[in-house]
Amino acid sequence: MLGVTMALLDAGRFEWSDFQPRLVAAVGRWEAEHPDGAGYRYYERWTEALESLLGDRGMLAPAAIDERAAVLARRPAGHDHGHR
């Protein structure tokens, strides 16, 4: 997601100042819901922030994200490895 975010920033699709508050909010929400901090994954907070921004801007519908994730999750392990 970092690469996708940076590519979108470089393409001028949004500014860092649009993304950063969403990331801070995503981290804050998670911390409030998990005061012990167990299981924290920054990548997931980053993804949440990016999906929120793209959804609010109409660049990507949340339903499309969920649908694509479900398709990818159904692929068998190693499906894209050409070696044996």
N, C-alpha and C positions, 0 to 999 in steps of 0.2 A: 504494500500500500504506500510505502514511502516513495517508491519510484513513480507510481501513478499520481500521487499528490504533487511531486516535484514537476512532472511532465505537464500537469494541468496548470501549475503556477507559471512555468516557463511559457506556456501557450497563452497566458493572459486570461485564463478562464475564471480566475479569482485571485485575490491578493492574500498574502500571509495573514494580514490583519482580519480577514474574513474567517480564516480557518482556526487561528490560534485560540480565540475565545471559546470555540466549540470544543477544542481539545481540552482546555482547562476545565470546562464544565463537565465533560465526560469523565475526566479523572476525578473531579470533585464528587460527582454523583456516585461513582464506584466506591470511593473512599467512605462516603457517608453510609452506604449500604453494607460495607465490609470493614468495620472498624478494626478488626484484627489484621487486615492486610493480606490474609492468606489467599493465594491463587491469583494475585495481581498479574496482569499481562498488559503492558503498555501498548503492544500491537493492537489489541482489541479495542482499547480506548481510541487509538488513532483511527482505526477503521470506523468506529462509531461516529467520530467527529466528521470524517470525510463523507460517509454515507448521509449524514444529516445535512451537510452543506450541499451536496449534489442533489439530494431530494428537495430541499427547500428552493433551490435554483431551477428545478425542473429539468436538470441534466440527466437524472437517473431516478426512476421511480423505485421506492422501497420494495414494491411487489416484484419488480424485475430482478432486484438483487436477491431476494429470497428464492425466486424461481430458478435463477442461474445457479445459486448455491446448492439447491436440491438436485439439479441435474448433475453437477460436478460430484456431489457426494455419492451418487449412485454408481459412479464408475468403479470398476474393479481395481484393486490395488495393482500397480505396475502396468496398467493398461497402455501407457504411453512410452514404455521402455522397449526398445527394439532389440535389446540383447537378451541372451538366455543364460 
